């Protein structure tokens, strides 16, 4: 069944709308701007099916990655029911990307005929034929088409960017041909990848050519790892989305920080993955930013500024105390509960949060779990971080609906150190 995107409001380039006709019966819908449920080998990290049910606002579309599942092809072919049912996500719409946004792939291994993927068993070379047989075994609803999306550590030359676009269009044409010939795959939605590195000219060529093909949506690929200034990145994204048809969703991977998400939404991006809350969890951190631009007076935290100041002041002190904590990736939107200052902090992770962890446990308890290396720490942090992140996207949609996106943007910017 072909999904359908209906846009109800556009503010500058930011699009408010809904993707409908999702799933086997076409009954599910996904609001945009929005995010997908991030998974590791088709399971939400740290969580069981039951613990996932405790989280409010879980997206109806889960994101699985081919690189982590390709080596299980034989098992899935024998199982015959697809990876969704195998992983307990049978009621969820599934989107499959080629690579995991959290795990960079080594560059220099793709050819005109194959794309290299890296799973736990090492490198796997995938042709378009192999790729489509994998999709047949996985039985997902949407999939990113095979593409040459590797990121060059030394930057893209014009020749390499052109080759990336040419190869990706070649893979797309071959996969679409195989799709048309296979009854089992005809109903699947192909997401075309926009490649071209950091060269605007090649990105635009990729966007124009991919738009001519019968794809159901577009992935702006490779932006998570390209080293370029914020201005250059946003100019390329904005220029690319301007070339894409209005009635199909635009996805991006590996962009997760709230301020960067808002930048991309203002450039016309619709859908994001939710790998950011997973990365925050792996750091032993809890999302602690405020996105309620219209606070409910009954649930608003009266001493929010005081709490923020406590956290910020504590951060300054702790930098001297905890040299073992790697601070290079910790953002201003999170607190690191490994820090000793939380040992006797009996407040919830984020005052006012309604997640299971914040209703039942304290910062001190999660600090203790992390210090003891208890698996429960990851479970509680994942519950909190997912719910906080999904709630952030709900606030983005409300801000767009109410004409308050700039208010939310300024609020998020003030929390950036």
N, C-alpha and C positions, 0 to 999 in steps of 0.2 A: 504494500500500500504506500502511495507516494505522500510524503509529508507536505504540509502546506504552511507557509509563513504569512501571517497577516500583521501588518504594521498599523498600529492605531495612532501613533504620535511620533513625530520627529522633531527633536530640539537640537538646532545646529546640525550635527551629524548623528547624534545619539538617537537610537531607535527603540521605541517601546512597542512590544507586540507579543504574539503568541504563535508557537509552532504547533499545529494540530495534525490530526490523522496519524498519530504515532502508535506503534505496537501492532500486534497481530490483528486486533479488531479495530484499530484506528480510533480507540477511545481515549488515549492519553494525550496530554498536551504539556508543553514546556514553555514557560514565560521567558521572554527576553527583554533586557539583558539578563543572562542567567549563567549558571555553571552546571557542569556535569559531575556525577559522583565518581571520584577518583578511586580506582581499585588497583591492587597488586595481584597479578594472576587471577583476575576476575573476582577477588574478594576485597571488601573495604578493609584497609590495613588495621590490624589489632582487633577488629570487631567481628562478632558473630551476627547471624541474621537477627537474632533477638535483640542484641544491644543496638543494632542499627535502627530498630523500630522505636527506640526511646528518643531518637533525635528528631527535632522538629524541622520541617522544611526540606527533607531529603529530596533531591531532584529526581524526576521520573526516568532520566536517562543516565545509565552508568557507562563509564569510560574504561574499556579494557585495552591492553596493548599487545600487538602482534608479537613483538620481540620476546615477551615473557611467555607466550602461549604456543609459538610455532613448534617448539620441540615436543609438544604434547599432541601433535596432529593425529598420530596413529590411535591413541587412546580415544580421542574425540570422534574419530571416524567409526571406531568400533561401538562407541556409546550411542551414536546416531541422533541424540536429542539436542546437541549444541552446548556451548560453554555456559549459557545462561542457566539452564536447568542443572547442569553439572555443578555449578557453583552456588546454587540456591538463589539465583536471581531471575527465576523464570517469569516473574511478573514485571520485570524491568525492561525497558527499551535499552538496547546495547549499541554503543558506538565503539568502533575499533580503530585506534590510531596505529601507525606503523611502529613508532618508538615510544618509550616511556619518557615523559617530559622531565622526570627527576634524574634520569640516568643518561648522561651524554654518551653518544656513540663515537668510537674512534673514526677519524676521517681518512680518506684515501683508499677505501676498499670497494667503492661502487664502480660498476662498469656500464657499458651501453646495454648489456643484457641482464645484469643482476644487481640487486641491492643487498648489501650485507646487513644482517641483524645480529644482535649480540644477546644471547640468553645465558642461563646458568651453565649450559653445556658448551659455551664458546660461540664461534662465528657460524652463521648459517647464511648461505648464498641463496637468494630468492629470485626466481624469474617471474614474469607475469603469470605464466601457467601455474607455477608452484603457489604463487600468491592467491590466485583464484581458487585453487583446490583447498587452501587453508581457510579461506572465507566460507567455502561450502561446508567444511567441517565445523567451523565456529558457530555458524548460523546467527550472526549478529544482524541488527536492523540497518545500521549505517556503517560504512567503513571508509576511512581515508584511503584513497588509491595509492598504490605503490608509487614512490617518487624519490628523486635524488635530492634529498633534503639535508645532506650532511653539511656541517659548518666547518669552514676552513680556519684553523687556529691563527694563521698569518693574515687572514682577511681574503676577500674574494678578488681575483683578477677578473677583468671583463670576459676573458676567454672561459674561465671556470664557471662564472655565473651563467653565461650563454649555454654552456654544456649542461648545466644543472636544469635549466628550463627545457632545453631540447630533449634531454633524456626523460624528464618527467612527463612531457607531452606524449612522447613515444610510448611510455609505460601506460599512460592513461588511455590512449587509443587502443592499445592491445588488450587491456583489461576490459574496456567497454565492448570490444568485439567478442571476447570470451563470455562476458555477461549476457550479451544478446543471444548467445548460442546455448545457454544453460537455463533450463526451466526453473531449477531450484534457486537461482540467483537473480532472476529477472525482477523480483519485487524489492530487491535491496537498494538502498540509497547510497550512491557513490559521492563521496566528498572529494572534490578536486583540490590538489595542493598547489598553492601559489609559491613558486620558488624564485630564485634570482639573487640570493644573498643580500648585500647592502647596495646593490646597483639599481637605482630607481628605474632606469630604462628597461632592464631585464624583468624586474618585478611587474612593470606595466604590460610588457609583452606576454608574460606568463598569465596575468589576469585576463587580458583580452582573449587570448587563445583558449584558455580553460573555459571561459564563459561561453564559447561557441559550442562546447561539448555538452551532452545531456547529463550534467551532474546535478545533484540535489542541494549542494551547498559548497562552501569554500573554506579551506584551511590556510591561514596565513602562516606558513611554516618557517621554522628556523629562527624566529625572533628571540627565543629564550637564550640563545647562546652567542648571538652576534654582538661583537663589541662595537658599539656606536653610540653617539650622544643621544640623549633623550629627544632632542629637537629633530635630529635626522631620522630616528626610528619612527616618531609620530608623523613626520612628513611623508615617509614612505607608506606607512599604514593608511594614512588619510588618502593619499593619491591612489593606492590600490583599491580601497573600498569604493572610491568614486567610479571606478571602472567596472564594478561588479553589479549584476542585476539586483534590483531592489527586493525581489520576491524570494530570495534564497538566503539562508543564514550564513553568517561569516564566523568562523571559529579561530581561536588562537591558542597555542599551548605554551606552558611555562611562564605565563605572565600572571602573577598571583597577588602581589602586594596591592593593598587597597588603592593607593594613589596611582599606581601604574594601570590597574584595572579601569579606574575612572578615566584616565587619559585615553585608553584604547576605546572605551565606550563612546567618548566624545569624537573619536575618529571613525566611528561606524562599525565597530566590532560588536557582535551579539552574544557569543558564547565562549566561556573559558573553562579550563579544567579546574579541579579543586585539589591539585597536588600541593599547593601552598600550605594548607592546614596540616597535611601529612608531614611536610618538611619541618614545620614549626614543632609538631609533636616529637619528631626524631631528635630535635635539639633539646628536648626536655622543657619546652616552653609552652605558654598558654597565650592565646590571642587575647589582648586586653584593650583593644581600641574601641572608641565610642562612635557609633554611626547613627544614633537615634536623633536625627535632625529635628524631629517633632516629638520630644519626650512625653510619655504618658505621665501626668502628674501623680498618678497613684503608684507607679512603679519607678519613677525617677529617683536616682540616688542623690540625696541632698548634699552629701559631702564628696561628690565625684571629683571636684577640683582638689580637695584635700587628699583624696586617695591617689590621684595622679601625681601630686607633689611628693607624697610619701614614696611612691614607686620610683620617681625620677631621682629624688635625693638618695634613696637607697642604692640606685644604680651607680651613682657617682662614687659612693663609699665602697661598693662591692668590687669595682674594677680593680681596686688595690688589694682586696682580700682574696679573690678567686682567680689567680693566674692560670689555673688549669682549664677554665671554661673558654672554649673557642668563641670569641665574640664577633668574628669576621662576618658571619651571616645572620646574626640576630638583628632583627629590624626593630624600629621604634613602636611597632604595633603589637609587641609581645613582651612578656616577662619570663625570665629564665628561673624556673622553680628549683633548679639545682643549687641556686645560691643560698648561702648560709642564713641570710637575713630572713628567709621564709620559714625557718625552723619553728618559730613560735608565732607565726602570722595565721590567726584563726579566722580570717575572712574568707569568703568564697573566692574562686579564681578571678572572677569578674563580678563585682557587686551589681545586682540587678539582673544577672543572667539566669535564665530559667532551665538550663540544661541539667541533666541528672547529676553530674559531678558537682556543679555549684549549689544545687539544692541539698546535697547530702554530705559533701566533703569540704575540706579547707585547703588553703595553700600549704599549711604545715603538714597535712597528711600526704599530699602529693609529693612534697619535698622529701618526706620520710620514705615514700615508695621509690622515688628516684635514687635516693641515697642507698637504699637496700637492694636496688636493681630488681624490683618486683615487676612482673609483667603487667600487673594491674595499673601501673603508672601510665603506660602507653594507651591502655583502654580508656581510662578516665580523661586523659588529655585529648585523645582522638574524638571522643564524644563531645567535649567542650569546643574544640577547635572547629570541627565540622559544623556544629550548630551555630556558632558565632559567625562563621563564614557564610553559610546559607542565609542567615538572617541579614547579613550585610547586603547581599544581592536583593533581598526583599526591600530593604531601605532604598537601594538604588532605583528600583522600579517605582516605589512610592514617590521618591524625589522627582523622577521624570514625569510621573502622572500629575504631580502638584506644581510643576514648574519651579522646583527647588533644587535642581541638580547643582547649581553653583553654590548654594548654601551648604550642601553635603560635601562638595569638593573642598571648600574652604575649611570645613570642620575636620576633614581627613588630613588636609595639608598642615593644619596647626599641630597635629599629632606626629608629624614627621620630624625627627631630630636632625 
